[in-house]
Amino acid sequence: MKSHHISKAFFIILCCAFPFVARAQEEARAAWQVARFDITASVGADRALTGRAVINGRNVGQGAGRTFTVRLNPAAEIKSTSAGDATAQFVTRPDPRTKLQQVTITLPAPVPPNGTTVIAVEYRLPVGDNSGLAAASAEGAQFLPLSQWYPSPNTPFAPRGADYAPVRLTVNASAGEMVVSSGQASGQTFEQSLNAQPFFLTGKWETVDGTGEARDISAWLPAGASADERQRGEALIALTGAARSFYAGLLGAAPNVPLRLVSTRRGAGFETGGTLLLDAAVFRRGKTDSVTALAIAETVARVWVGGATGVQGEGSGAVRDGLARYLATLFLEKQFGREVADAERMRMALLYAPIARRDAPLSASTPAFDTHFNSALNKGALAWRLVAERAVGRDAFLAMLKREFQLGRDVRVSLAGLRTALGEQSNESVRRVLQGVFDQPTDTDLLIGVPQVRGGESVAALRNVGALDVEVSVLATTETGERLTTTAKIPARDFGEARFKTAARIASVEVDPEKLYPQLDYSNDAAPRTPAPEEELVEANRLFAQQQYVKAAESARQILRRAPLMQDARVMLGRALVEQNNLVEAEKEFRAALDATLPSPTTLAWANIGLAEIALRRSQPAEAAKRFDEAARADADYATALAARAGRIKAEAAANAAPPVDEATRAFITQFDGAVLSGRKANLESLIVDGELSGFIKGIVGNQPEVWQTRVLRTEASGANRMLVDVAVTTRALNRDQSGTAVFVLARTAQGLRLADIQFFEVR
């Protein structure tokens, strides 16, 4: 009791001594939102961007704005600022929360709530090491929003998220360079009417333009693209056009903006305003892969969601990202079939599960959380699917979206607004679902028991440990392989039952086989309990690595019995069969993998590697070389690319079909060896593209090799301006001998060949 009185007295004293604290908390403040960006940028030979950014800002706060604060890359040098037509004073300081530079500009007069102002910032931004976010070199420039290359009041870490607004962007590129951004292009100026983020790339491309349904859609291929690459570009343009037509039927008329698919060496996956960056390998693959199809579907969906109609407020990631991904699965279902869409939904559930126990509620998540992007995309898509399928019905849900994202509707949507439109305030059952999936951390976990026979039917006990009532399907498989489905309701933190009216003996049961509900744990959804397919795949890979090929094959077969569309399991089965020399069955598995409607990039690579290895065992080196080449062109990941390139060299040698080595490349490699042995940083830098491989240079200079010899094994043109060089390296440094293989990437520049990248360096 005594401590209670002391605490109360202390609180009273504190309030009397510091009355301004409460008043400050209640003080109305300004909050700025960008209404339009107008940016002019150029990148000089000194590898620095010079920019002038004009920001039309609106005060969306409750108080008058006396200052306007923007955030910018910490390396930027602010030259001047102005507000309206007058020069304005500014103060810069580091922002410890975002690690950015904070520039506070004093306004000439207070701006009332809902008032506007025009701010201009002139600045210079030098580029250090090139990256996918910011790069400047003889090969071109690339500046994406996450590099914070332009000033903006809000960052992705803000509760409301980053600023998206219409953009006018002018880029003064060097002679001979092309510029790509989003929006309508006129010379080197882009007018983007959608809500987007400013970005640009410069370089050299070849364009393929769509026609008919695919009008205003283009593929930007690397300069010197082959006929096969152009054909793949045309196929992706057609897919993009089909997606646009699908969403127009779903959400209303399509906004009048061009769509671009741009080949890039870095930053693949970035999109805004209808422009999507794709890895250059995408255009070299034999068919459209699942990752690319989903990326295109999401990009086009965001032309409506967040583009034509802006998204704002807390939980915006669940709308801009999660809703777009949900809509993308609807397009995949229409375009490629229900099985393909279900496979993507299953993948989303499995990707989300590892972070479910530490994830923030969707309505509160921002990029400040390390789980945000996984959660917003994957749980977000699952949440909207659950709302559509269980709370309101798909037709009613899509009708609501069509109203909210109607073209020309000059109102930004928010998660809160969409929930109101769904009837949260008037429908208790809808409110419970919406609160459960958006406002609460994930706590749903569904369990099922082994079925028991009761009076001529089999009954499986169900349990729901979460706070959300669920209505799920339950799948039973009999000993003869017959599949039976029933529906069950399980109250929150309660039990239920699934009843199957059958006299047949049930071998296994599974609750929520569609994975409609985001859960903490999917491994207890089946009985008798067995490892989840992804866990079994890890075991199969372990067995394969230990050369237990018979057991690895059986493990893969078990996975395929439960998940027949799991491509990784089919590839593993094929690889294990090859090692058992069961070439006929292995070939069937690899061809079935390649025949999948939407194979993953790794499936394309491993299946071709498998067919190549079969061809080698059958003494067909020419066929093997062709298959290894297909796998190398897929460029799916490090392991497959390394195996494919080594196998291709071996097969070409066996077939006496090795392509001639480019002599200019051989001469450059000789020169490069000399620069390495000199140990001089300047000599190395003169042969490397500016801004690239700084870590490699430091390693060479810091550990001067006594021996360094590079032998060219194979050269391969990659477009008109790059050369891929397979090499064998022998080196000695610090009394240690090392040897192995590497892949050097050379760029053709005005100064001649230069080393631009080292893709692999397996020197041990």
C-alpha positions in Angstrom: 0.0 0.0 0.0 2.8 2.4 0.9 4.5 1.9 -2.5 1.2 2.5 -4.2 0.8 5.9 -2.5 4.4 6.9 -3.4 3.9 6.0 -7.0 0.7 8.0 -7.2 2.3 11.0 -5.5 5.2 10.8 -7.9 2.9 10.8 -10.9 1.0 13.9 -9.6 4.3 15.7 -9.1 5.5 14.7 -12.5 2.3 16.0 -14.2 2.5 19.3 -12.3 6.2 19.8 -13.0 5.9 19.0 -16.7 2.4 20.0 -17.9 3.7 20.7 -21.3 4.3 16.9 -21.9 0.6 16.2 -22.2 0.0 19.3 -24.3 2.8 18.4 -26.7 1.4 15.0 -27.2 -2.0 16.5 -28.1 -0.4 19.2 -30.3 -1.7 19.0 -33.9 1.2 18.5 -36.3 1.7 18.7 -40.0 2.3 15.6 -42.1 3.4 15.8 -45.7 2.4 13.6 -48.7 3.8 14.0 -52.2 1.3 14.9 -54.8 3.8 15.0 -57.7 7.5 14.5 -58.4 9.3 16.5 -61.1 12.9 15.4 -61.4 15.8 16.2 -63.8 18.9 14.1 -63.5 22.2 13.5 -65.3 25.1 11.2 -64.6 28.6 12.5 -65.4 31.9 10.8 -66.2 32.8 11.4 -62.5 30.1 8.8 -61.6 28.0 11.3 -59.8 24.3 12.1 -60.3 23.4 15.7 -60.5 19.7 16.3 -59.7 17.0 18.9 -59.3 13.9 17.5 -57.6 10.7 19.6 -57.5 8.2 18.2 -55.0 4.5 19.2 -54.9 3.6 18.4 -51.3 0.2 18.4 -49.5 -0.2 18.8 -45.8 -2.3 15.9 -44.7 -1.7 16.5 -41.0 -3.8 18.3 -38.4 -1.6 21.3 -37.8 0.1 24.0 -39.9 3.4 23.1 -41.5 6.3 25.5 -40.9 9.0 23.2 -42.2 9.2 20.6 -44.9 11.6 17.6 -44.2 12.9 15.3 -46.8 15.2 12.3 -46.6 17.9 11.5 -49.0 21.0 9.3 -49.5 23.6 10.2 -46.8 26.3 10.7 -49.5 24.3 13.4 -51.3 25.6 17.0 -51.2 22.7 19.5 -51.0 23.5 22.6 -53.2 20.4 24.7 -52.6 16.7 24.5 -51.6 13.7 26.7 -52.4 10.1 26.9 -51.4 7.7 28.4 -53.9 9.8 30.9 -55.8 12.0 31.9 -53.0 15.3 30.5 -51.8 14.8 28.6 -48.5 17.1 27.9 -45.6 17.8 24.3 -44.8 19.5 22.2 -42.1 20.9 18.7 -42.6 21.5 16.1 -40.0 21.7 12.3 -40.0 18.5 10.4 -39.2 19.6 7.6 -36.8 16.5 5.6 -37.4 16.7 5.3 -41.2 20.5 5.9 -41.6 19.6 8.6 -44.2 20.3 12.3 -44.5 17.5 14.4 -43.1 17.0 17.8 -44.8 14.7 20.2 -43.0 13.6 23.2 -45.1 12.1 26.3 -43.6 8.9 27.4 -45.3 8.3 31.2 -46.0 4.8 30.9 -44.5 2.9 28.2 -42.6 1.0 25.8 -44.8 -2.5 25.0 -43.3 -3.9 21.5 -43.2 -4.8 20.3 -46.7 -2.7 23.1 -48.1 0.1 22.6 -50.6 3.6 23.8 -51.2 6.3 23.4 -53.9 9.8 22.5 -52.7 12.9 22.3 -54.9 16.2 20.6 -54.0 19.3 20.7 -56.0 21.9 18.2 -55.1 24.8 16.0 -56.2 25.1 12.3 -55.4 28.4 10.5 -56.0 28.2 6.7 -56.5 30.6 4.4 -54.5 30.5 0.7 -55.3 28.0 -0.2 -57.9 25.0 -2.2 -56.8 21.5 -3.1 -57.9 20.2 0.1 -56.2 22.7 2.6 -57.6 25.2 2.1 -60.3 27.1 4.3 -62.7 29.7 3.0 -65.2 30.7 2.8 -68.8 27.9 0.3 -69.2 25.2 2.7 -68.1 23.5 3.9 -64.9 20.8 2.5 -62.6 19.0 4.3 -59.8 16.2 2.6 -57.9 14.1 4.1 -55.1 15.7 2.1 -52.3 19.0 3.9 -52.9 17.1 7.1 -51.9 18.6 8.9 -54.9 15.9 11.5 -54.8 14.5 13.5 -51.8 11.2 12.5 -50.4 9.4 13.2 -47.1 8.4 9.6 -46.4 10.5 6.4 -46.6 9.4 2.8 -46.7 10.0 2.7 -43.0 7.3 5.3 -42.2 3.9 4.0 -40.9 2.3 5.3 -44.1 5.0 3.8 -46.3 7.0 5.4 -49.0 5.7 8.2 -51.3 4.0 7.1 -54.5 2.8 9.9 -56.8 2.7 10.9 -60.5 6.2 11.5 -61.8 7.8 13.6 -64.5 11.3 12.5 -65.0 13.9 13.8 -67.4 17.3 12.0 -67.7 20.1 13.6 -69.6 21.9 10.5 -70.8 25.2 10.2 -72.6 25.2 10.0 -76.4 24.3 6.6 -77.6 22.6 5.5 -74.4 18.9 4.7 -74.1 16.8 5.6 -71.0 14.1 3.5 -69.5 11.7 4.4 -66.7 7.9 4.1 -66.4 5.2 6.2 -68.0 4.8 7.7 -71.4 8.1 8.5 -73.0 9.0 11.6 -75.1 12.7 11.5 -75.9 14.4 11.3 -72.5 11.4 12.5 -70.5 8.9 10.2 -68.9 5.4 11.3 -67.8 3.9 8.9 -65.4 0.3 9.5 -64.5 0.0 6.6 -62.0 1.2 6.7 -58.4 4.7 5.5 -58.7 8.3 6.0 -57.5 11.0 7.7 -59.6 13.7 5.4 -61.0 15.7 5.1 -64.2 18.2 3.0 -66.1 20.5 4.0 -69.0 22.3 1.6 -71.3 21.8 -0.2 -74.6 18.8 -2.4 -75.4 16.9 -3.8 -78.3 13.1 -3.4 -78.1 10.3 -5.8 -79.1 6.9 -4.1 -79.3 3.5 -5.9 -78.8 0.5 -5.5 -81.0 -3.2 -6.0 -80.7 -4.2 -7.0 -77.2 -0.5 -6.4 -76.3 -0.3 -2.9 -77.6 1.8 -0.5 -75.6 3.7 -3.4 -74.1 7.4 -3.8 -74.9 10.3 -6.0 -74.0 13.7 -4.4 -73.6 16.3 -7.1 -74.5 20.1 -6.8 -74.3 21.7 -5.3 -77.3 22.6 -8.0 -79.8 19.8 -10.3 -78.6 19.4 -13.6 -80.5 16.3 -14.7 -82.4 15.4 -17.0 -79.5 15.6 -14.2 -77.0 13.3 -12.0 -79.2 10.9 -15.0 -79.4 10.8 -15.3 -75.6 10.3 -11.5 -75.4 7.2 -11.9 -77.6 5.9 -14.7 -75.4 6.2 -12.6 -72.3 4.6 -9.6 -74.0 1.6 -11.8 -74.9 1.4 -13.0 -71.2 1.5 -9.4 -70.0 -1.3 -8.5 -72.5 -3.4 -11.4 -71.3 -2.9 -10.2 -67.7 -3.9 -6.7 -68.5 -7.1 -7.9 -70.3 -7.9 -10.2 -67.3 -7.6 -7.3 -64.8 -9.6 -5.0 -67.0 -12.5 -7.5 -66.8 -12.0 -7.8 -63.1 -11.4 -4.2 -62.0 -12.6 -2.0 -64.9 -10.9 -0.2 -67.8 -7.1 -0.4 -68.0 -5.2 2.8 -67.3 -3.5 4.2 -70.4 0.1 3.6 -69.5 2.7 1.5 -71.3 4.0 -1.7 -69.8 7.7 -2.6 -70.1 9.7 -5.7 -69.4 13.3 -4.7 -69.1 16.3 -6.9 -69.1 18.8 -6.0 -66.4 21.9 -7.4 -64.8 21.0 -6.2 -61.3 17.9 -5.3 -59.4 15.7 -8.0 -61.0 12.2 -8.1 -59.5 11.8 -4.4 -59.0 8.7 -2.9 -60.5 6.7 0.3 -60.4 4.2 2.1 -62.7 4.0 -0.8 -65.1 7.8 -1.3 -65.6 9.3 -4.6 -64.4 13.0 -5.4 -64.3 13.8 -9.0 -65.3 17.1 -10.8 -65.1 18.6 -11.1 -68.6 18.5 -14.9 -68.2 14.7 -14.8 -68.3 14.8 -14.1 -72.1 17.3 -17.0 -72.7 15.2 -19.7 -71.0 13.4 -22.3 -73.1 9.9 -21.5 -71.7 8.2 -19.1 -69.3 9.0 -20.0 -65.7 6.8 -19.7 -62.7 8.8 -16.9 -61.0 8.6 -14.7 -64.1 4.9 -15.4 -64.6 4.0 -14.4 -61.1 6.2 -11.3 -61.3 4.4 -10.2 -64.5 1.0 -10.9 -63.0 1.8 -8.8 -59.9 3.3 -6.0 -61.9 0.1 -5.6 -64.0 -2.2 -5.9 -61.0 -0.4 -3.0 -59.3 -1.2 -0.8 -62.3 -4.7 -0.8 -60.7 -3.8 -1.5 -57.0 -1.6 1.4 -55.9 -1.1 2.8 -59.4 -4.3 4.2 -60.9 -5.7 4.2 -57.4 -3.3 5.2 -54.6 -2.8 3.2 -51.4 -2.2 4.9 -48.1 -2.4 4.5 -44.4 -1.2 1.8 -42.0 -1.1 -1.7 -43.3 -0.6 -0.4 -46.9 1.7 -3.3 -47.6 -1.1 -5.8 -47.1 -3.0 -3.9 -49.9 -0.3 -2.9 -52.4 1.6 -6.2 -52.1 -0.7 -8.8 -50.6 -3.8 -7.9 -52.6 -1.8 -7.7 -55.8 -0.4 -11.1 -55.2 -3.8 -12.5 -54.5 -5.1 -11.1 -57.7 -2.0 -12.5 -59.5 -3.0 -16.0 -58.4 -6.5 -15.5 -59.9 -4.9 -14.6 -63.2 -2.6 -17.7 -63.0 -5.6 -19.8 -62.3 -7.4 -18.5 -65.4 -4.4 -18.6 -67.6 -2.7 -21.8 -66.6 -5.3 -23.8 -64.6 -6.3 -24.3 -61.0 -3.4 -26.7 -60.2 -0.8 -24.0 -61.1 -2.5 -21.4 -58.9 -2.8 -23.9 -56.0 0.9 -24.7 -56.3 1.7 -21.0 -55.9 -0.7 -20.6 -52.9 0.9 -23.6 -51.3 4.3 -22.1 -51.9 3.1 -18.8 -50.2 1.9 -20.7 -47.2 5.2 -22.6 -46.8 7.3 -19.4 -47.3 5.3 -17.6 -44.6 5.3 -20.4 -42.0 8.9 -20.0 -40.8 8.3 -16.4 -39.7 4.7 -16.8 -38.4 5.6 -17.0 -34.7 7.5 -13.7 -34.7 5.4 -11.7 -37.2 3.6 -8.5 -36.5 -0.1 -8.0 -37.4 -0.5 -7.1 -41.1 -2.3 -3.8 -40.1 0.8 -2.7 -38.2 3.6 -4.1 -40.3 6.1 -1.8 -42.0 9.5 -2.5 -43.6 11.1 -1.7 -40.3 10.1 -5.3 -39.4 12.4 -7.9 -40.8 9.4 -10.1 -41.5 7.5 -7.4 -43.5 8.1 -8.3 -47.1 7.5 -12.0 -46.6 4.4 -11.3 -44.5 2.9 -8.5 -46.7 3.3 -10.6 -49.8 2.5 -14.1 -48.7 0.3 -13.8 -45.6 -1.3 -10.8 -47.2 -2.3 -12.8 -50.3 -3.5 -15.7 -48.1 -5.5 -13.3 -45.9 -7.3 -11.7 -48.8 -8.1 -15.2 -50.2 -9.5 -16.2 -46.8 -11.7 -13.0 -46.7 -12.9 -13.7 -50.2 -13.6 -17.4 -49.8 -14.9 -17.5 -46.2 -16.1 -14.0 -45.1 -17.9 -12.4 -48.0 -17.7 -14.7 -51.1 -15.5 -14.3 -54.1 -18.0 -12.5 -56.3 -19.0 -10.0 -53.7 -15.3 -9.4 -52.9 -14.3 -8.8 -56.5 -17.4 -6.5 -56.9 -16.1 -4.4 -54.0 -12.6 -4.2 -55.5 -14.1 -3.0 -58.8 -15.9 -0.2 -57.0 -12.9 0.8 -54.9 -10.3 0.7 -57.7 -12.4 2.2 -60.4 -10.4 4.2 -63.0 -10.7 7.9 -62.4 -11.8 7.6 -58.8 -9.7 10.3 -57.2 -9.6 8.7 -53.8 -6.8 6.7 -52.3 -7.7 3.4 -50.7 -6.5 2.1 -47.4 -6.7 -1.2 -45.5 -9.2 0.5 -43.2 -11.3 1.7 -46.1 -11.4 -1.7 -47.8 -12.5 -3.3 -44.5 -15.3 -0.8 -44.2 -16.4 -1.5 -47.8 -16.5 -5.2 -46.9 -19.1 -4.5 -44.2 -16.9 -4.8 -41.2 -18.9 -2.3 -39.2 -22.3 -4.0 -39.9 -21.5 -7.7 -40.2 -20.2 -9.4 -37.1 -18.9 -12.5 -38.8 -17.0 -10.4 -41.4 -15.6 -8.3 -38.6 -14.2 -11.3 -36.7 -12.5 -12.6 -39.8 -11.0 -9.3 -40.7 -9.8 -8.6 -37.2 -8.4 -12.1 -37.0 -6.3 -11.9 -40.2 -5.3 -8.3 -40.1 -5.2 -7.0 -36.5 -3.8 -10.1 -34.6 -0.5 -11.9 -34.9 -0.9 -15.3 -36.5 -1.9 -17.9 -33.9 -4.0 -20.3 -35.9 -2.8 -23.9 -35.7 -5.1 -26.8 -36.8 -4.6 -30.3 -35.7 -6.2 -33.6 -36.7 -6.3 -37.0 -35.2 -6.2 -40.5 -36.6 -9.8 -41.4 -37.7 -11.9 -43.8 -35.6 -14.7 -46.0 -36.8 -18.1 -45.2 -35.2 -21.3 -46.8 -36.4 -20.4 -47.2 -40.0 -18.5 -44.0 -40.5 -15.0 -42.7 -39.7 -14.6 -39.7 -37.4 -11.5 -37.6 -37.1 -11.0 -35.3 -34.1 -10.1 -31.7 -34.9 -8.6 -29.0 -32.8 -8.2 -25.3 -33.3 -5.7 -23.6 -30.9 -6.1 -20.1 -32.5 -8.4 -17.2 -31.7 -10.2 -17.3 -35.1 -13.2 -19.6 -35.8 -12.5 -21.7 -38.9 -14.5 -23.5 -41.5 -12.2 -25.9 -43.4 -12.4 -28.8 -45.8 -11.0 -32.2 -44.5 -9.5 -34.7 -47.0 -9.5 -38.4 -46.4 -7.7 -41.0 -48.5 -8.7 -44.6 -48.3 -6.4 -47.6 -48.6 -7.5 -48.0 -52.2 -6.6 -44.4 -53.0 -10.1 -43.0 -53.1 -10.2 -39.4 -51.9 -13.2 -38.1 -49.8 -13.8 -34.6 -48.8 -16.0 -33.1 -46.1 -16.4 -29.7 -44.4 -16.0 -29.0 -40.7 -16.3 -26.0 -38.4 -14.0 -25.6 -35.5 -14.6 -22.8 -33.0 -11.7 -20.7 -31.7 -9.6 -22.6 -29.1 -12.0 -25.5 -29.3 -12.5 -29.0 -30.8 -14.5 -30.3 -33.7 -15.0 -33.4 -35.8 -14.8 -34.5 -39.4 -17.2 -37.3 -40.4 -16.8 -39.5 -43.5 -19.7 -41.8 -44.4 -17.8 -44.7 -45.8 -17.2 -48.3 -44.9 -13.7 -48.2 -46.5 -10.7 -48.1 -44.3 -9.2 -44.7 -44.2 -5.4 -44.6 -44.5 -4.8 -40.9 -43.9 -6.6 -37.6 -43.3 -5.6 -34.0 -43.7 -7.3 -30.8 -42.5 -7.3 -27.7 -44.7 -5.5 -29.3 -47.6 -5.8 -26.1 -49.6 -3.9 -24.2 -46.9 -6.6 -21.6 -46.8 -5.7 -20.4 -43.3 -2.2 -19.0 -42.5 -0.9 -21.2 -39.7 1.9 -21.4 -37.2 2.6 -25.1 -38.1 1.5 -27.1 -41.1 3.2 -30.3 -40.1 0.4 -31.4 -37.8 -2.3 -31.0 -40.4 -2.2 -34.7 -41.4 -2.7 -38.0 -39.6 -1.0 -40.3 -39.3 1.6 -37.6 -38.8 4.3 -37.6 -41.5 7.0 -35.0 -42.2 5.9 -32.1 -44.4 6.9 -32.4 -48.1 9.5 -29.7 -47.8 11.0 -31.5 -44.7 11.1 -34.8 -46.7 12.8 -33.0 -49.6 15.6 -31.9 -47.2 16.0 -35.5 -46.2 16.0 -36.6 -49.8 18.8 -34.1 -50.6 20.8 -35.3 -47.6 20.5 -38.9 -48.7 21.6 -37.9 -52.2 24.6 -36.0 -50.9 25.6 -39.2 -48.9 25.3 -41.2 -52.1 22.4 -43.2 -50.7 20.6 -43.0 -54.1 18.0 -45.8 -53.5 16.8 -44.2 -50.3 16.8 -40.7 -51.9 14.6 -42.0 -54.8 12.2 -43.6 -52.4 12.0 -40.5 -50.3 11.2 -38.4 -53.5 8.5 -40.9 -54.5 6.9 -40.6 -51.1 6.8 -36.8 -51.6 5.2 -37.1 -55.0 2.5 -39.4 -53.7 1.4 -36.6 -51.4 2.3 -33.6 -53.6 2.4 -34.8 -57.2 3.1 -31.2 -58.5 6.2 -30.7 -56.4 8.8 -30.1 -59.1 11.8 -30.2 -56.8 10.8 -33.8 -55.7 10.5 -34.9 -59.3 13.9 -33.5 -60.2 15.4 -35.2 -57.1 13.8 -38.5 -58.2 15.3 -38.2 -61.7 18.8 -37.4 -60.3 18.7 -40.3 -58.0 17.6 -42.6 -60.8 20.5 -41.5 -63.0 23.0 -42.4 -60.2 21.4 -45.9 -60.1 21.8 -46.0 -63.9 18.1 -46.3 -64.4 18.3 -44.0 -67.4 14.9 -44.8 -69.0 12.9 -43.9 -65.8 15.1 -40.9 -65.0 14.5 -39.5 -68.5 10.7 -39.8 -68.0 11.0 -37.8 -64.8 13.1 -35.0 -66.3 10.9 -34.7 -69.3 7.8 -34.6 -67.1 9.4 -31.8 -65.1 10.2 -29.8 -68.3 6.6 -30.4 -69.5 5.2 -28.7 -66.4 2.9 -25.8 -67.3 5.1 -23.4 -65.4 8.3 -24.9 -64.3 10.5 -23.0 -61.9 13.9 -21.7 -63.1 15.7 -24.4 -61.0 13.5 -27.1 -62.5 14.4 -25.9 -66.0 18.1 -26.1 -65.1 18.3 -29.4 -63.2 16.1 -31.2 -65.6 18.3 -30.2 -68.5 21.4 -31.1 -66.5 19.8 -34.5 -65.9 19.1 -35.1 -69.5 22.6 -34.0 -70.4 24.1 -36.5 -68.0 21.9 -39.3 -69.5 23.1 -38.3 -72.9 26.8 -38.5 -71.8 26.2 -42.0 -70.3 24.7 -43.0 -73.7 27.7 -41.7 -75.5 25.8 -38.8 -77.1 28.1 -35.8 -76.3 26.6 -33.4 -78.8 23.1 -33.9 -77.2 24.7 -33.5 -73.8 26.4 -30.2 -74.8 23.0 -28.9 -76.1 21.3 -29.8 -72.8 24.1 -28.4 -70.6 23.8 -25.2 -72.7 20.1 -24.9 -72.0 20.8 -25.3 -68.3 23.5 -22.7 -68.4 21.2 -20.3 -70.3 18.6 -20.7 -67.6 21.0 -19.3 -65.0 18.7 -20.4 -62.2 21.1 -20.3 -59.3 24.7 -20.8 -58.4 24.7 -24.6 -58.1 23.0 -25.3 -61.4 25.0 -22.7 -63.3 28.2 -24.0 -62.0 27.3 -27.6 -62.9 26.0 -26.7 -66.3 29.0 -24.7 -67.3 31.5 -27.4 -66.2 29.4 -30.1 -67.9 29.1 -28.1 -71.1 32.9 -27.8 -71.4 33.3 -31.5 -70.9 30.6 -32.4 -73.4 31.8 -30.1 -76.1 35.3 -31.5 -75.8 34.0 -35.0 -76.1 32.0 -34.0 -79.2 34.9 -32.1 -80.7 32.5 -29.1 -80.8 34.1 -26.6 -78.6 33.6 -23.1 -80.0 36.7 -21.1 -80.9 38.1 -18.9 -78.2 37.8 -15.2 -78.8 41.4 -14.0 -79.3 40.8 -10.4 -78.1 39.5 -12.0 -74.9 42.6 -14.2 -74.6 44.9 -11.1 -75.0 42.9 -9.3 -72.3 43.3 -12.1 -69.9 47.0 -12.2 -70.4 47.1 -8.4 -69.7 44.9 -8.9 -66.6 47.3 -11.6 -65.3 50.1 -9.1 -65.5 48.1 -6.5 -63.6 47.4 -9.0 -60.8 51.0 -10.0 -60.5 52.1 -6.3 -60.4 50.1 -5.9 -57.2 49.4 -2.3 -58.1 45.9 -1.1 -57.4 46.0 1.4 -60.3 47.0 -1.3 -62.8 44.0 -3.5 -61.7 41.5 -0.6 -61.7 42.5 0.4 -65.3 41.3 -3.0 -66.5 38.1 -3.2 -64.4 34.8 -1.3 -65.0 34.5 1.7 -62.7 32.7 0.9 -59.5 33.0 -2.9 -59.8 34.9 -5.6 -57.9 36.4 -3.3 -55.2 36.5 -6.3 -52.8 38.4 -8.4 -55.4 40.9 -5.5 -55.9 41.5 -5.2 -52.1 42.0 -8.9 -51.8 44.6 -9.0 -54.6 46.5 -5.9 -53.3 46.3 -7.1 -49.7 47.5 -10.6 -50.4 49.9 -10.2 -53.3 50.0 -13.5 -55.3 53.4 -14.9 -56.1 51.8 -16.9 -58.9 48.6 -16.1 -60.9 47.9 -17.8 -64.2 44.6 -17.8 -66.0 43.9 -20.2 -68.8 40.9 -19.5 -71.0 38.7 -22.6 -71.4 35.7 -21.1 -73.3 34.3 -17.8 -74.5 30.7 -17.0 -75.1 29.2 -13.7 -76.3 26.3 -12.5 -74.1 24.7 -9.9 -76.3 26.6 -7.3 -78.3 28.5 -5.8 -75.4 29.5 -8.6 -72.9 31.6 -11.7 -73.1 31.4 -14.7 -70.6 34.8 -16.3 -70.1 35.2 -19.7 -68.5 38.7 -19.9 -67.1 41.0 -22.1 -65.0 43.0 -20.2 -62.4 46.3 -21.4 -60.8 47.6 -19.2 -58.0 50.0 -19.1 -55.0 49.7 -16.6 -52.2 51.0 -16.6 -48.6 52.8 -19.9 -49.4 49.5 -21.6 -50.3 48.8 -23.1 -53.7 45.3 -22.9 -55.0 43.5 -23.8 -58.3 40.1 -24.0 -59.7 37.7 -22.5 -62.2 35.9 -19.2 -62.5 33.7 -17.3 -64.9 34.8 -13.8 -65.8 32.4 -11.3 -67.4 34.0 -8.8 -69.8 32.4 -5.6 -71.0 33.1 -3.9 -74.3 33.6 -0.2 -73.5 35.0 2.8 -75.4 38.4 2.1 -73.7 38.3 -1.6 -74.9 37.5 -4.8 -72.9 37.1 -4.4 -69.2 36.4 -6.9 -66.4 32.8 -6.2 -65.3 32.1 -9.1 -62.9 33.2 -12.5 -61.7 30.2 -14.7 -61.6 31.9 -17.8 -60.1 35.3 -18.2 -58.4 35.7 -21.8 -57.3 39.5 -21.5 -56.6 40.5 -23.5 -53.6 
